[in-house]
Amino acid sequence: MDLLLEAKHTVALTGPWVSRESGVPDFRTPGKSLWTMVDPIYFTLEGFKSNPAEFYRLGIKLYRNVQSCSPNATHYALAELQRRGLVRSIITQNIDGLHQRAGSERVYEVNGNMKSATCLDCGQRVPVEEVSAKLSMGQLPPRCDQCGGLLKPDVVLFDEGLAPDYTEALNETRAADLLLIIGAEMGAAPANLLPYTVKNMIIINNETSMHDHRARVLIYGSASEAMRAILEELNSREGYSA
């Protein structure tokens, strides 16, 4: 707790285990992952271009699943820590927008998000609700109203480059004196490289990660339970209650 209170610039980095507590499937949990629901080939840019209709048949299920999910205690705790000035920004590997729905600001989405889609031909960007409406009307795959080009959701597929937010995320970690890693296995580049720019780390995870040996504080267990405990401890200290 003292690390968090003494830090001048704390950045949180969250991963799929955070959203999993809200019911969003991750990519690798045996028997429960996204890959038990869909074929990963369709979540590459090459696979998307070769069969966009199949991508959307599969992807709309994930989108509707995410829309039915709600932020959990970790999302709300981080929003509260931001409100109190103890967390400057949030970097997330998740694409579900649950941090923003919980009230967080300065959220950097290094894998993109599900809020919009962009035409691969003319670059026109449209809200995801417009894409969903096209799908409901039977337009599969959905196409751009301006040029008829293919609309691709603004998520980073496996053979794509970096999301626009990655540069800002890197700037944030370079400026940070504490990184709070929550629910992130840190197995995928380039997000797993960000912790190397920060000296002090607190890690809260269900399982081990590649950066555990560098952590000043290491907690194994539920992210929601750990974040509730952190808020309770803060509230017990004079001057840090809400």
Backbone bond lengths (Angstrom), bond angles and torsions (degrees), N, CA, C in turn:
res aa  C-N    CA-C-N  psi(-1)  N-CA   C-N-CA  omega(-1)  CA-C   N-CA-C  phi
1 M - - - 1.448 - - 1.526 111.50 -
2 D 1.340 116.60 -38.91 1.458 119.52 -179.71 1.524 111.48 -61.12
3 L 1.335 117.00 -36.06 1.467 120.15 177.46 1.523 110.83 -57.40
4 L 1.313 116.53 -44.34 1.457 121.56 -178.05 1.524 110.74 -67.43
5 L 1.323 117.51 -40.28 1.457 120.94 -177.90 1.521 112.34 -72.89
6 E 1.324 116.58 -30.91 1.460 120.49 -176.78 1.520 113.44 -86.81
7 A 1.316 117.95 -20.10 1.462 121.13 -176.86 1.528 110.89 -66.98
8 K 1.324 115.40 144.35 1.465 121.61 178.15 1.525 112.24 -93.44
9 H 1.323 116.80 -25.96 1.468 120.31 -176.85 1.530 107.78 -146.36
10 T 1.328 115.63 93.16 1.466 121.42 -179.64 1.522 109.63 -100.43
11 V 1.316 114.91 132.74 1.459 122.29 176.68 1.526 107.95 -119.65
12 A 1.324 116.97 135.23 1.467 121.62 174.60 1.519 109.18 -97.71
13 L 1.324 115.51 140.82 1.469 121.68 175.31 1.518 107.39 -124.83
14 T 1.314 116.72 115.86 1.469 120.57 -175.42 1.524 111.58 -114.44
15 G 1.326 114.32 151.59 1.454 120.89 -178.11 1.514 112.44 -130.32
16 P 1.322 116.62 -168.98 1.471 121.98 -170.24 1.515 114.68 -64.31
17 W 1.346 118.62 -25.43 1.455 119.01 179.87 1.521 111.61 -67.27
18 V 1.327 117.83 -22.07 1.469 120.63 174.71 1.520 109.67 -68.52
19 S 1.321 116.67 -50.78 1.469 119.96 -178.36 1.521 112.34 -69.88
20 R 1.333 116.32 -26.34 1.469 119.23 179.01 1.524 110.72 -59.45
21 E 1.328 117.92 -32.05 1.461 121.19 178.45 1.525 111.76 -70.11
22 S 1.335 116.99 -12.43 1.463 121.28 174.16 1.525 112.15 -97.86
23 G 1.334 116.73 -1.51 1.455 120.76 179.97 1.511 114.85 98.86
24 V 1.342 117.96 4.70 1.459 121.19 178.07 1.527 108.08 -82.70
25 P 1.327 119.11 124.49 1.471 119.60 -179.20 1.521 111.45 -68.85
26 D 1.344 116.30 140.72 1.460 119.48 173.47 1.523 108.51 -92.62
27 F 1.330 115.96 -170.90 1.457 119.20 -173.49 1.526 114.10 -94.35
28 R 1.348 117.86 -19.97 1.457 117.20 -166.52 1.523 116.19 -126.99
29 T 1.335 120.08 -9.30 1.458 120.52 -177.52 1.527 110.28 -62.49
30 P 1.339 118.82 121.61 1.473 120.67 -176.54 1.528 111.85 -56.51
31 G 1.329 115.77 128.58 1.452 121.29 176.66 1.509 115.79 80.17
32 K 1.354 117.74 -11.73 1.464 120.73 -176.53 1.521 112.69 -129.13
33 S 1.308 117.06 -0.94 1.457 120.22 -172.67 1.509 112.16 -77.86
34 L 1.353 113.76 167.77 1.455 120.10 176.28 1.516 111.37 -59.38
35 W 1.330 116.89 -31.35 1.459 120.30 -176.80 1.527 113.04 -73.64
36 T 1.326 117.89 -8.63 1.463 119.35 169.69 1.524 110.49 -83.70
37 M 1.350 116.45 -12.60 1.460 122.02 -178.45 1.526 111.65 -101.15
38 V 1.350 116.62 -34.43 1.463 120.18 -173.90 1.526 109.67 -137.76
39 D 1.333 115.70 162.14 1.457 122.33 175.92 1.524 108.77 -84.97
40 P 1.348 118.21 123.11 1.463 119.99 -176.56 1.521 114.49 -60.95
41 I 1.313 119.33 -20.20 1.462 120.68 -178.88 1.518 111.38 -59.69
42 Y 1.331 117.22 -29.78 1.458 120.23 -178.35 1.517 112.47 -78.96
43 F 1.329 117.83 -5.35 1.455 121.55 178.14 1.522 111.33 -106.92
44 T 1.322 115.30 28.38 1.458 123.46 165.51 1.521 107.01 -110.80
45 L 1.337 116.51 156.93 1.454 119.30 179.71 1.525 110.67 -63.97
46 E 1.328 116.55 -39.53 1.457 120.43 177.94 1.525 111.06 -62.54
47 G 1.352 115.79 -44.24 1.457 119.72 178.67 1.519 112.06 -64.85
48 F 1.347 116.35 -38.62 1.461 120.82 178.40 1.523 110.59 -61.77
49 K 1.331 116.36 -48.02 1.472 119.95 -177.97 1.527 112.23 -66.44
50 S 1.319 116.79 -34.29 1.467 119.75 -177.23 1.525 112.35 -76.17
51 N 1.350 116.80 -28.29 1.462 119.25 -179.46 1.528 109.89 -149.60
52 P 1.340 117.19 67.93 1.471 119.65 -177.04 1.525 113.22 -63.45
53 A 1.323 117.25 -29.81 1.463 118.99 179.65 1.519 111.11 -63.17
54 E 1.334 116.46 -42.86 1.468 119.72 179.03 1.520 111.11 -67.52
55 F 1.336 116.56 -38.50 1.467 119.93 175.55 1.525 110.07 -55.09
56 Y 1.330 116.20 -46.74 1.463 119.13 -177.29 1.521 112.36 -72.30
57 R 1.314 118.16 -31.86 1.470 119.31 174.92 1.521 110.65 -60.29
58 L 1.331 115.50 -40.77 1.461 120.60 179.88 1.525 111.10 -79.52
59 G 1.335 116.14 -43.84 1.454 120.60 -174.67 1.505 114.32 -66.44
60 I 1.336 117.88 -32.20 1.456 119.68 -179.31 1.524 110.77 -65.38
61 K 1.332 116.70 -29.60 1.468 119.76 176.40 1.527 110.20 -65.65
62 L 1.337 116.14 -43.98 1.462 119.70 178.17 1.520 111.01 -64.31
63 Y 1.328 117.04 -43.39 1.460 121.00 -179.66 1.528 110.92 -59.58
64 R 1.316 116.37 -46.47 1.463 119.09 -178.79 1.519 111.36 -68.36
65 N 1.339 116.64 -33.51 1.457 120.16 174.41 1.517 110.68 -60.99
66 V 1.337 116.85 -46.65 1.462 121.31 -179.09 1.519 111.08 -64.16
67 Q 1.341 116.70 -40.59 1.458 120.18 -179.61 1.524 112.01 -62.09
68 S 1.324 116.96 -26.84 1.465 120.49 -179.67 1.523 112.46 -84.55
69 C 1.332 117.47 -8.88 1.464 121.72 -178.15 1.525 111.17 -88.84
70 S 1.310 116.02 156.31 1.467 122.29 -179.97 1.522 110.21 -123.42
71 P 1.333 117.11 153.85 1.471 119.48 175.06 1.519 111.10 -57.58
72 N 1.322 116.05 149.11 1.462 120.53 178.74 1.531 110.30 -110.55
73 A 1.318 115.96 -171.79 1.468 120.90 -173.85 1.528 112.83 -59.97
74 T 1.333 117.35 -33.42 1.462 119.67 178.65 1.526 110.86 -66.13
75 H 1.320 117.12 -45.50 1.472 120.47 178.19 1.530 110.44 -58.12
76 Y 1.331 116.80 -46.54 1.460 119.68 -177.75 1.524 111.63 -69.95
77 A 1.334 117.16 -35.45 1.461 119.87 178.92 1.524 110.96 -65.12
78 L 1.321 117.19 -41.38 1.463 119.79 179.02 1.530 110.86 -66.68
79 A 1.319 117.44 -37.53 1.463 120.25 176.00 1.526 110.19 -62.40
80 E 1.317 115.97 -38.79 1.467 120.32 178.53 1.528 111.25 -68.33
81 L 1.322 117.47 -41.10 1.459 120.41 177.48 1.525 110.96 -63.95
82 Q 1.317 116.86 -35.64 1.466 119.61 174.01 1.522 110.23 -64.59
83 R 1.310 117.62 -43.73 1.461 121.39 -179.37 1.520 111.19 -60.19
84 R 1.331 116.74 -35.73 1.466 121.00 -179.74 1.533 112.80 -83.88
85 G 1.328 116.66 -2.21 1.451 119.85 178.63 1.511 114.91 81.53
86 L 1.325 117.51 13.90 1.467 120.94 -177.41 1.526 112.65 -94.36
87 V 1.318 117.31 -17.38 1.468 122.21 173.32 1.518 107.23 -126.79
88 R 1.333 115.89 124.21 1.460 120.38 -176.08 1.531 111.68 -78.62
89 S 1.324 116.56 -45.72 1.460 120.18 -176.04 1.524 109.65 -151.67
90 I 1.330 115.00 167.57 1.467 121.66 179.12 1.519 108.55 -125.54
91 I 1.315 115.81 127.91 1.457 122.76 171.06 1.522 106.43 -105.86
92 T 1.312 117.21 128.54 1.464 118.42 -178.50 1.519 111.79 -130.40
93 Q 1.322 114.33 142.58 1.457 121.09 171.81 1.525 111.20 -83.72
94 N 1.320 117.23 -9.75 1.453 121.82 -173.79 1.525 111.19 -84.96
95 I 1.327 116.18 152.23 1.464 121.99 -175.62 1.524 111.94 -112.37
96 D 1.338 117.56 10.13 1.465 121.10 -168.15 1.523 115.50 -91.31
97 G 1.334 118.92 -10.39 1.456 121.38 179.55 1.513 115.38 72.48
98 L 1.327 118.17 13.49 1.468 120.39 -175.79 1.528 112.22 -70.02
99 H 1.325 118.31 -29.22 1.471 119.13 176.08 1.528 110.80 -62.37
100 Q 1.325 116.35 -44.92 1.462 119.60 179.66 1.520 111.10 -66.23
101 R 1.328 116.98 -37.25 1.462 119.78 179.48 1.522 111.37 -67.60
102 A 1.332 116.66 -23.30 1.472 120.77 176.76 1.527 112.09 -84.64
103 G 1.334 117.07 -7.52 1.459 120.41 177.12 1.508 115.70 109.43
104 S 1.325 118.07 4.67 1.460 120.10 -179.54 1.526 111.53 -76.12
105 E 1.331 114.21 149.86 1.453 122.37 173.67 1.524 108.09 -122.18
106 R 1.329 116.79 171.99 1.464 121.77 -178.35 1.536 109.88 52.02
107 V 1.328 115.06 56.12 1.465 122.23 178.02 1.525 108.38 -105.33
108 Y 1.320 116.05 123.58 1.460 121.48 -179.75 1.529 108.68 -107.18
109 E 1.326 115.73 118.63 1.461 122.27 -173.49 1.532 109.07 -101.71
110 V 1.337 116.06 96.52 1.467 119.93 -171.54 1.525 113.15 -76.14
111 N 1.323 117.34 -10.17 1.467 120.59 174.23 1.530 111.81 -112.23
112 G 1.320 116.47 18.76 1.457 120.11 -177.89 1.517 111.92 77.79
113 N 1.330 115.86 -162.74 1.459 119.73 -176.92 1.523 110.31 -154.68
114 M 1.328 114.49 174.37 1.465 121.84 -178.31 1.521 111.96 -103.12
115 K 1.331 117.51 17.38 1.461 120.50 -175.12 1.523 113.08 -80.77
116 S 1.333 116.99 -21.06 1.461 119.11 -173.31 1.519 110.23 -153.33
117 A 1.332 114.71 173.79 1.457 122.13 175.52 1.520 108.22 -139.19
118 T 1.321 116.42 154.16 1.465 121.67 -176.72 1.516 110.21 -126.67
119 C 1.334 116.13 138.30 1.456 121.35 177.22 1.523 109.69 -70.08
120 L 1.312 117.21 128.32 1.452 121.67 -179.51 1.519 112.45 -70.99
121 D 1.333 117.79 -14.99 1.463 120.77 -179.36 1.524 112.77 -96.44
122 C 1.321 118.00 -56.62 1.471 120.38 -174.28 1.520 114.02 -102.75
123 G 1.335 117.98 -9.68 1.466 120.87 178.37 1.513 114.98 82.78
124 Q 1.325 118.31 5.36 1.463 121.41 177.54 1.528 109.49 -62.80
125 R 1.347 116.78 131.30 1.465 121.80 179.04 1.515 109.57 -106.42
126 V 1.330 116.08 135.84 1.463 121.37 -179.18 1.528 108.91 -131.04
127 P 1.329 117.75 152.08 1.467 120.23 177.31 1.520 110.86 -67.11
128 V 1.325 115.78 151.87 1.469 119.90 -176.81 1.523 111.65 -63.28
129 E 1.334 117.60 -26.60 1.459 120.42 178.29 1.533 110.98 -61.66
130 E 1.332 115.84 -34.32 1.462 119.95 177.74 1.527 110.83 -68.19
131 V 1.338 115.67 -39.01 1.463 120.21 176.81 1.521 110.19 -64.66
132 S 1.329 116.16 -44.65 1.460 120.60 179.39 1.527 111.35 -60.96
133 A 1.338 116.67 -38.22 1.468 120.23 178.99 1.521 110.88 -65.18
134 K 1.331 116.91 -40.05 1.467 120.74 177.79 1.528 110.39 -61.70
135 L 1.334 115.69 -42.60 1.462 119.67 179.00 1.526 111.01 -63.53
136 S 1.336 115.97 -40.79 1.472 119.85 179.56 1.518 111.98 -63.86
137 M 1.334 116.00 -28.25 1.468 120.53 179.14 1.528 112.20 -87.70
138 G 1.341 115.82 4.22 1.460 119.68 175.53 1.507 115.54 92.03
139 Q 1.346 118.21 7.99 1.463 120.47 178.61 1.532 108.49 -83.94
140 L 1.316 115.66 102.89 1.457 121.36 -175.25 1.535 109.30 -134.44
141 P 1.321 117.65 110.05 1.461 128.00 2.43 1.533 111.63 -81.75
142 P 1.325 117.70 157.56 1.468 120.40 178.30 1.528 111.35 -69.38
143 R 1.337 114.99 144.04 1.457 119.63 -176.00 1.531 111.15 -127.96
144 C 1.316 114.28 158.29 1.456 123.06 -177.14 1.523 111.08 -66.99
145 D 1.337 117.14 134.49 1.460 121.39 178.37 1.525 112.00 -70.11
146 Q 1.328 117.16 -25.28 1.462 120.11 -176.21 1.528 112.59 -80.81
147 C 1.351 116.50 -43.84 1.468 117.93 -173.46 1.527 114.12 -128.77
148 G 1.320 117.75 -5.62 1.454 120.73 -178.95 1.511 114.10 81.51
149 G 1.334 115.98 6.00 1.463 119.96 179.50 1.515 112.52 -71.67
150 L 1.312 115.41 168.06 1.458 122.14 -177.48 1.526 110.80 -77.07
151 L 1.321 116.38 130.43 1.466 121.51 176.24 1.523 110.20 -88.59
152 K 1.326 116.30 127.18 1.462 121.43 178.64 1.523 109.66 -116.79
153 P 1.327 118.24 128.83 1.465 120.18 176.91 1.527 111.51 -56.50
154 D 1.324 116.55 148.04 1.456 121.86 -175.72 1.526 112.18 -83.00
155 V 1.312 115.75 47.30 1.459 122.54 171.25 1.523 107.79 -106.99
156 V 1.334 115.86 150.67 1.460 120.27 -179.82 1.523 108.53 -84.18
157 L 1.313 116.43 114.87 1.457 121.05 176.77 1.528 109.75 -81.18
158 F 1.330 116.40 168.86 1.458 119.86 -165.62 1.524 115.16 -67.68
159 D 1.317 118.30 -23.03 1.453 118.87 179.42 1.525 111.79 -111.67
160 E 1.346 116.16 23.69 1.456 121.05 177.96 1.526 111.00 -97.60
161 G 1.334 115.52 171.72 1.454 121.52 176.15 1.517 111.70 -79.48
162 L 1.315 115.16 -165.50 1.456 121.52 -176.60 1.527 111.58 -75.48
163 A 1.312 115.85 148.94 1.457 121.07 173.27 1.526 109.12 -70.75
164 P 1.345 118.17 152.21 1.464 120.58 178.17 1.526 113.60 -55.14
165 D 1.338 117.66 -31.43 1.467 120.98 -177.94 1.528 113.12 -71.83
166 Y 1.331 118.08 -14.51 1.467 118.45 -173.68 1.527 112.02 -63.33
167 T 1.313 117.53 -39.70 1.465 120.11 179.70 1.522 111.01 -61.64
168 E 1.341 116.58 -43.33 1.465 119.87 177.42 1.522 111.04 -64.90
169 A 1.326 116.63 -38.16 1.468 120.00 177.88 1.522 110.50 -62.39
170 L 1.323 116.57 -42.19 1.463 120.49 178.81 1.523 110.79 -63.64
171 N 1.314 117.35 -40.72 1.466 120.32 176.74 1.517 111.42 -61.75
172 E 1.337 116.22 -38.76 1.462 120.26 179.60 1.528 111.65 -65.18
173 T 1.321 117.57 -45.66 1.470 118.82 -179.07 1.528 111.46 -68.31
174 R 1.311 117.40 -33.57 1.465 119.86 177.45 1.523 111.74 -65.00
175 A 1.340 116.55 -30.93 1.461 121.07 179.69 1.526 112.67 -86.43
176 A 1.329 117.29 -13.85 1.468 121.40 -173.07 1.522 112.20 -78.68
177 D 1.333 115.10 147.92 1.463 120.00 169.66 1.529 111.57 -108.29
178 L 1.348 116.55 -1.00 1.466 120.98 174.25 1.524 108.74 -151.46
179 L 1.318 115.65 132.98 1.460 122.00 176.15 1.519 108.38 -116.39
180 L 1.321 116.17 124.85 1.456 123.14 178.92 1.526 107.45 -104.14
181 I 1.335 117.05 102.04 1.464 122.28 -178.89 1.522 108.63 -93.28
182 I 1.325 116.29 125.04 1.458 120.89 -175.71 1.530 109.60 -132.09
183 G 1.328 116.53 122.11 1.456 121.10 172.64 1.512 114.53 62.07
184 A 1.322 116.81 34.52 1.462 120.70 -177.61 1.514 109.70 -126.67
185 E 1.310 117.90 118.09 1.456 121.04 -178.44 1.519 112.46 -72.82
186 M 1.325 116.49 -19.63 1.462 122.17 175.91 1.523 112.49 60.62
187 G 1.334 116.23 35.60 1.455 119.55 179.30 1.511 113.83 -95.30
188 A 1.335 117.46 -10.36 1.467 120.69 -173.34 1.518 111.43 -115.09
189 A 1.319 115.64 130.39 1.460 121.43 173.14 1.536 108.89 -79.68
190 P 1.341 118.68 153.23 1.465 126.02 3.57 1.529 114.11 -92.87
191 A 1.353 118.22 -2.25 1.464 119.91 -177.26 1.519 111.92 -59.58
192 N 1.353 117.22 -32.38 1.466 119.15 -177.24 1.526 112.65 -73.32
193 L 1.333 117.36 -5.48 1.464 120.48 177.06 1.531 111.79 -88.61
194 L 1.317 117.34 -20.29 1.461 120.79 -176.70 1.528 113.66 -58.72
195 P 1.343 120.36 -40.79 1.472 119.35 -179.03 1.521 114.60 -61.23
196 Y 1.326 118.73 -21.29 1.463 120.13 -179.72 1.526 112.93 -66.25
197 T 1.341 116.90 -15.79 1.462 119.83 -179.56 1.523 112.47 -90.12
198 V 1.339 118.30 -0.71 1.464 122.37 -176.57 1.527 109.63 -121.07
199 K 1.321 116.63 135.38 1.462 120.82 -177.09 1.525 112.40 -77.83
200 N 1.333 117.16 -44.21 1.462 121.40 -173.94 1.527 110.32 -106.81
201 M 1.344 115.71 134.68 1.455 120.33 -179.43 1.523 111.25 -137.97
202 I 1.320 114.79 141.98 1.461 123.43 165.35 1.520 105.98 -113.45
203 I 1.329 117.58 126.75 1.461 121.02 -178.14 1.526 110.00 -119.40
204 I 1.336 115.45 126.54 1.460 122.46 176.47 1.523 107.18 -121.47
205 N 1.327 117.64 111.71 1.458 121.38 -174.66 1.521 111.32 -145.74
206 N 1.317 115.36 155.45 1.460 120.19 172.86 1.520 111.73 -72.97
207 E 1.325 116.04 -31.65 1.456 121.71 -175.71 1.524 109.56 -134.76
208 T 1.321 115.63 177.29 1.455 120.61 -179.63 1.531 110.69 -70.19
209 S 1.329 115.56 155.84 1.456 121.41 175.49 1.524 108.69 -137.93
210 M 1.318 116.15 168.16 1.458 121.56 -174.31 1.527 113.36 -67.97
211 H 1.338 117.70 -15.17 1.462 120.31 -177.40 1.531 113.46 -104.55
212 D 1.342 117.16 5.97 1.464 119.64 -176.03 1.528 112.67 -56.10
213 H 1.315 117.58 -38.07 1.464 120.59 -175.31 1.523 112.44 -68.71
214 R 1.333 117.70 -14.62 1.458 121.37 -179.96 1.528 112.84 -98.95
215 A 1.322 117.26 -5.22 1.458 120.71 -173.84 1.529 111.70 -74.54
216 R 1.327 116.56 139.58 1.462 121.56 171.63 1.528 110.59 -76.59
217 V 1.335 115.64 -34.47 1.458 122.32 176.38 1.523 107.54 -132.78
218 L 1.327 116.75 132.22 1.458 121.72 -177.70 1.524 109.19 -130.77
219 I 1.324 116.27 121.42 1.461 122.23 -178.00 1.519 108.41 -124.45
220 Y 1.334 116.80 123.25 1.458 121.73 174.22 1.527 108.92 -101.71
221 G 1.315 115.93 127.98 1.457 119.42 178.79 1.511 111.33 148.71
222 S 1.322 116.19 -169.21 1.452 122.75 -178.61 1.520 111.01 -64.00
223 A 1.316 116.26 129.93 1.461 120.39 177.65 1.523 110.84 -62.91
224 S 1.325 116.95 -42.75 1.464 120.30 -178.64 1.525 111.69 -61.01
225 E 1.337 116.45 -43.85 1.465 119.69 179.65 1.521 111.08 -64.72
226 A 1.330 117.07 -41.64 1.462 120.69 179.82 1.525 110.97 -65.20
227 M 1.319 117.55 -41.82 1.461 120.12 -178.73 1.530 111.40 -69.89
228 R 1.323 116.69 -35.94 1.470 118.82 174.12 1.519 110.07 -60.79
229 A 1.338 117.21 -42.48 1.468 121.56 -179.49 1.520 110.99 -63.76
230 I 1.331 116.69 -38.71 1.466 120.21 178.41 1.526 110.43 -63.45
231 L 1.327 117.65 -44.65 1.459 120.29 178.89 1.531 111.34 -64.76
232 E 1.318 116.80 -39.70 1.460 119.51 178.42 1.520 111.15 -62.95
233 E 1.326 116.64 -40.33 1.451 120.31 178.20 1.528 110.57 -65.54
234 L 1.319 116.65 -41.90 1.472 119.61 177.17 1.516 111.40 -61.36
235 N 1.328 116.75 -43.65 1.447 121.06 -178.89 1.526 113.13 -65.03
236 S 1.341 115.29 -24.42 1.469 119.08 179.60 1.522 112.46 -80.81
237 R 1.329 115.61 -12.15 1.472 119.17 -179.62 1.518 109.75 -98.29
238 E 1.305 115.99 131.38 1.462 120.92 -177.37 1.527 110.17 -59.59
239 G 1.307 114.55 133.64 1.468 119.36 177.17 1.498 114.50 95.47
240 Y 1.352 117.92 -8.15 1.463 119.71 -178.58 1.518 112.89 -119.39
241 S 1.312 118.13 6.42 1.456 119.62 177.46 1.513 110.08 -75.81
242 A 1.323 115.61 158.65 1.463 120.37 -176.94 1.516 111.75 -66.99
